[in-house]
Amino acid sequence: TARQLLKGVIAESAARMKVARAILPRAEGGPLGFHLWMRLPAHWDADTYNEAARAQGVVTVSSRDFATAESAENFVRISPVRRPTETASRVD
Protein backbone atom coordinates (compact mmCIF):
# COMPACT_ATOMS: atom_id res chain seq x y z
CA THR A 1 0.00 0.00 0.00
CA ALA A 2 0.98 3.65 -0.23
CA ARG A 3 1.39 3.80 3.55
CA GLN A 4 3.86 0.91 3.50
CA LEU A 5 5.76 2.49 0.65
CA LEU A 6 5.97 5.78 2.55
CA LYS A 7 7.26 3.98 5.64
CA GLY A 8 10.00 2.43 3.50
CA VAL A 9 11.01 5.80 2.04
CA ILE A 10 11.11 7.36 5.51
CA ALA A 11 13.20 4.49 6.88
CA GLU A 12 15.65 4.73 3.97
CA SER A 13 15.97 8.50 4.35
CA ALA A 14 16.57 8.19 8.11
CA ALA A 15 19.23 5.50 7.55
CA ARG A 16 21.02 7.63 4.95
CA MET A 17 20.99 10.68 7.20
CA LYS A 18 22.30 8.68 10.16
CA VAL A 19 25.32 7.53 8.13
CA ALA A 20 25.87 10.98 6.62
CA ARG A 21 25.72 12.74 9.99
CA ALA A 22 28.26 10.32 11.44
CA ILE A 23 30.64 11.31 8.65
CA LEU A 24 29.69 15.02 8.42
CA PRO A 25 28.52 16.08 11.90
CA ARG A 26 28.54 19.80 11.05
CA ALA A 27 26.31 19.46 7.99
CA GLU A 28 22.84 20.97 8.27
CA GLY A 29 19.52 19.37 7.38
CA GLY A 30 16.51 17.62 8.81
CA PRO A 31 16.73 14.05 10.15
CA LEU A 32 14.36 12.73 7.47
CA GLY A 33 15.46 14.91 4.59
CA PHE A 34 17.09 13.82 1.37
CA HIS A 35 19.92 16.38 1.38
CA LEU A 36 22.41 17.95 3.75
CA TRP A 37 23.93 21.40 3.41
CA MET A 38 27.53 21.96 4.41
CA ARG A 39 28.96 25.44 4.86
CA LEU A 40 32.35 25.85 3.26
CA PRO A 41 35.06 28.11 4.67
CA ALA A 42 34.99 31.56 3.07
CA HIS A 43 38.29 30.97 1.27
CA TRP A 44 36.96 27.83 -0.50
CA ASP A 45 35.25 28.06 -3.87
CA ALA A 46 32.17 25.81 -4.12
CA ASP A 47 32.77 24.97 -7.78
CA THR A 48 36.36 23.90 -7.10
CA TYR A 49 35.15 21.90 -4.10
CA ASN A 50 32.50 20.19 -6.26
CA GLU A 51 35.12 19.18 -8.83
CA ALA A 52 37.42 17.75 -6.15
CA ALA A 53 34.53 15.91 -4.48
CA ARG A 54 33.35 14.47 -7.81
CA ALA A 55 36.90 13.16 -8.45
CA GLN A 56 36.47 11.19 -5.22
CA GLY A 57 33.06 9.83 -6.22
CA VAL A 58 31.02 12.30 -4.17
CA VAL A 59 28.51 14.50 -5.95
CA THR A 60 27.82 17.89 -4.41
CA VAL A 61 26.03 20.95 -5.78
CA SER A 62 26.83 24.58 -5.04
CA SER A 63 24.24 26.66 -3.22
CA ARG A 64 24.60 29.13 -6.10
CA ASP A 65 22.69 26.65 -8.27
CA PHE A 66 19.67 27.11 -5.99
CA ALA A 67 19.98 30.83 -5.24
CA THR A 68 17.33 33.29 -6.35
CA ALA A 69 19.64 36.27 -5.83
CA GLU A 70 23.05 36.91 -7.35
CA SER A 71 24.86 36.31 -4.10
CA ALA A 72 24.49 33.04 -2.21
CA GLU A 73 26.07 31.74 0.95
CA ASN A 74 29.03 29.42 0.50
CA PHE A 75 27.33 26.02 0.94
CA VAL A 76 27.28 22.76 -0.95
CA ARG A 77 24.34 20.37 -1.05
CA ILE A 78 25.12 16.72 -0.41
CA SER A 79 22.72 13.91 -1.26
CA PRO A 80 23.64 10.90 0.88
CA VAL A 81 23.36 7.49 -0.75
CA ARG A 82 24.04 4.06 0.60
CA ARG A 83 25.84 1.22 -1.09
CA PRO A 84 23.65 -1.66 -2.27
CA THR A 85 25.08 -3.85 0.49
CA GLU A 86 23.79 -1.41 3.12
CA THR A 87 20.13 -2.28 2.68
CA ALA A 88 17.39 -0.54 4.58
CA SER A 89 14.43 -2.35 6.05
CA ARG A 90 12.31 -3.72 3.24
CA VAL A 91 8.57 -3.28 2.85
CA ASP A 92 6.77 -6.55 2.13
N, C-alpha and C positions, 0 to 999 in steps of 0.2 A: 504494500500500500504506500501511498504518498507519505504517510506519517513514518513508516519504517525507513523509507528512503531518506527522509529528512534527518532522522536519528543517525543514520549512517554517515551523512555529510557532516553533521555536527561533530560526531566522534572523530572522523578523519581530520577535520579542521583543528580540533582540540589537540589531537596527537601531534600534528605538524607544528602547532604553536609551542607545545611543550618542548619538543626537540629544538626548535629554533631559539627559544628563549634560553635554553641551557647553553647554547653556543653564543648567542648575542644578547646578553642580559640587559644591555642598555637600549636595545631597539624598542620602539614604541608601537603599540597596536593592541587591539582588544584580544581577549583570550580565545575567542571563537572566530576571529577574522581570518581572512585569506592572505593578508599581506602585513608585513612589518615595515616600519619606517625607521631608518637609522640616520641620525644627524652626523654629517661629516665635519671634521675640523675645517675652520674657515680657509686654511691654506690648501685644502684639497679641492680639486676640480671634479665634479660629479661625472662628467663624461670620461675623463681619464680613469677614474675609479671603476666605472662600468666596464671599460675595455679590459682593465687588469682583472677584474672579477670574472668576466666572460672567459678570459684565457685560462682561468682555473675551474671552469665549468659551472660558475655561479652567475645567474642572470639577474641583474639589477636594472632599475630604471630611474633616471634622474627626476627629482621633483619638478624640474623645469618642464618636463613633458606633460605635467598635470596642472601647471599654473595657469591662472586666468589673467594674471598681470605680468608685466615684463620681468619683474624681479620675483624670485622665488627663494625660499630658504634652502640651504645647502643640505638636502636630504637625498637618500636613495630609497626606493621601494624594493623590498625583497619579498619574493613569493616562495615560502618554504614548500619543499616537496620531500617526499620520502622515497627511499629506494623500494623497488618491488618486494624485497625480502622483509621489509618492515611493514607488514600488513596491519591494517586497522581491524577493529572488530567488524565482522561481516554481518550483513542483514540477510536473513533467510527468507 
